[in-house]
């Protein structure tokens, strides 16, 4: 067993010496590896390679795809704008047609109102003419009846005046013949 213990102690000692060497080496190259001047040429080479690869990937793959997407987007925007302008033009035409339809409807309504007024006026004129004719006929009939009544009244007044005058002359003690009394009454009635 002693042998095993010695071997273990030697192994630990060796490990410690290796660790000390590694620590010394790390202490010598402490800092950022990118700033190590011994690797600058290698770093510049890989930088140029990476930039060339990125350039070719961007110029051959990514940028054409992005350009295609932008072109598609521009075409879509342009077609949408054209469609919007077309729809706007159709809306303007529809508005003009609507305004024309309203104007036509108003004209038609005014025409219908005028026709209705003319029809009503014609019916009113016919009714007025009929009423005027009836009124004129009744007025003429009434005038004729008034003339008859007036003529009858004058004759009645003459008869009453003749009878009254003959009665007054007789009451006053005179005698009068019918012809002289009728002449005297007729002269008096004339004025």
C-alpha positions in Angstrom: 0.0 0.0 0.0 2.8 2.2 0.6 3.5 2.0 -3.0 0.1 3.2 -4.0 0.3 6.1 -1.7 3.6 7.1 -3.1 2.3 6.9 -6.7 -0.7 9.0 -5.7 1.5 11.6 -4.2 3.7 11.7 -7.3 0.7 12.1 -9.5 -0.6 14.9 -7.4 2.7 16.6 -7.5 2.9 16.3 -11.3 -0.6 17.7 -11.7 0.4 20.6 -9.5 3.4 21.4 -11.6 1.4 21.2 -14.8 -1.1 23.5 -13.3 1.6 25.9 -12.3 3.1 25.9 -15.8 -0.4 26.5 -17.3 -1.0 29.4 -14.9 2.4 30.9 -15.9 1.7 30.5 -19.6 -1.8 32.1 -19.1 -0.2 35.0 -17.2 2.1 35.6 -20.1 -0.7 35.8 -22.7 -3.4 37.4 -20.6 -5.8 39.8 -22.5 -8.0 39.6 -25.5 -6.9 37.1 -28.2 -8.1 39.5 -31.0 -5.5 42.0 -29.9 -2.7 39.5 -30.0 -0.4 40.8 -32.7 0.9 37.4 -33.7 -2.5 36.5 -35.1 -3.3 39.7 -37.0 -2.6 38.3 -40.4 -4.8 35.3 -39.8 -7.6 37.6 -38.4 -7.4 40.0 -41.4 -7.5 37.0 -43.9 -10.7 35.6 -42.2 -12.2 39.1 -42.0 -11.8 39.6 -45.7 -13.1 36.1 -46.4 -16.2 36.7 -44.2 -16.8 40.1 -45.9 -16.6 38.6 -49.4 -18.9 35.7 -48.4 -21.4 38.2 -46.8 -21.2 40.4 -49.9 -21.9 37.5 -52.3 -24.7 36.2 -50.1 -26.3 39.7 -49.9 -25.8 40.6 -53.5 -26.8 37.2 -55.0 -29.5 36.0 -52.6 -30.8 38.5 -50.1 -30.8 41.8 -52.0 -32.5 40.3 -55.1 -35.2 38.8 -52.9 -35.6 42.1 -51.0 -35.7 44.0 -54.4 -38.3 41.6 -55.7 -40.4 42.1 -52.6 -40.1 45.8 -52.9 -41.0 45.7 -56.6 -44.0 43.5 -55.9 -45.0 45.9 -53.1 -44.6 48.9 -55.4 -46.7 47.1 -58.1 -49.4 46.3 -55.5 -49.4 49.9 -54.3 -49.6 51.2 -57.9 -52.4 48.9 -58.8 -54.3 49.8 -55.6 -53.9 53.5 -56.4 -55.1 52.9 -60.0 -58.0 50.9 -58.7 -58.8 53.6 -56.1 -58.7 56.3 -58.8 -61.0 54.1 -61.0 -63.4 53.6 -58.2 -63.3 57.4 -57.5 -64.1 58.1 -61.1 -67.0 55.6 -60.9 -68.2 57.3 -57.7 -68.0 60.7 -59.4 -70.0 59.3 -62.4 -72.5 57.7 -60.0 -72.9 61.0 -58.1 -73.5 62.8 -61.5 -76.0 60.1 -62.5 -77.7 60.5 -59.0 -77.8 64.3 -59.3 -79.2 64.0 -62.9 -81.8 61.5 -61.7 -82.8 63.9 -58.9 -83.0 66.8 -61.4 -85.1 64.6 -63.8 -87.3 63.5 -60.9 -87.8 67.1 -59.9 -88.6 68.1 -63.4 -91.0 65.2 -63.8 -92.6 66.1 -60.5 -93.0 69.7 -61.5 -94.5 68.5 -64.9 -97.0 66.3 -63.0 -97.9 69.1 -60.6 -98.4 71.5 -63.6 -100.6 68.9 -65.3 -102.6 68.2 -62.2 -103.0 72.0 -61.7 -104.1 72.4 -65.3 -106.5 69.5 -64.9 -107.9 70.9 -61.7 -108.1 74.4 -63.2 -109.9 72.9 -66.3 -112.4 71.1 -64.0 -112.7 74.3 -61.9 -113.3 76.4 -65.0 -115.9 73.9 -66.2 -117.6 73.8 -62.8 -117.4 77.6 -62.7 -118.9 78.0 -66.2 -121.6 75.5 -65.3 -122.3 77.4 -62.1 -122.3 80.7 -63.9 -124.7 79.4 -66.5 -127.0 78.0 -63.8 -126.8 81.3 -61.9 -127.4 83.3 -65.1 -130.4 81.1 -66.0 -131.8 81.4 -62.4 -131.0 85.2 -62.5 -132.8 85.5 -65.9 -135.7 83.4 -64.5 -135.8 85.5 -61.4 -135.6 88.7 -63.4 -138.5 87.4 -65.6 -140.5 86.5 -62.5 -139.7 89.9 -60.9 -140.8 91.6 -64.1 -144.0 89.6 -64.0 -144.5 90.4 -60.4 -143.7 94.0 -61.0 -146.1 94.1 -64.0 -148.7 92.3 -61.9 -148.1 94.7 -59.0 -148.4 97.7 -61.2 -151.7 96.4 -62.6 -152.8 95.6 -59.1 -151.8 99.0 -57.8 -153.6 100.6 -60.8 -156.8 98.6 -60.0 -156.5 99.4 -56.3 -155.8 103.1 -57.1 -158.7 103.2 -59.5 -161.0 101.6 -57.0 -159.7 103.8 -54.2 -160.0 107.0 -56.3 -163.6 106.1 -57.4 -164.5 105.3 -53.7 -162.9 108.6 -52.5 -164.7 110.6 -55.2 -168.0 108.9 -54.3 -167.3 109.4 -50.6 -166.7 113.1 -51.2 -170.1 113.3 -52.9 -169.0 113.4 -56.4 -169.6 111.3 -59.3 -166.9 110.1 -61.6 -166.9 107.8 -64.4 -164.3 104.9 -64.6 -162.5 106.3 -67.7 -161.7 109.7 -66.1 -160.6 108.0 -62.8 -158.3 105.6 -64.8 -156.8 108.5 -66.8 -156.1 110.5 -63.6 -154.5 107.5 -61.9 -152.3 106.7 -65.0 -151.2 110.3 -65.2 -150.3 110.3 -61.5 -148.3 107.1 -61.7 -146.2 108.4 -64.6 -144.9 111.1 -62.4 
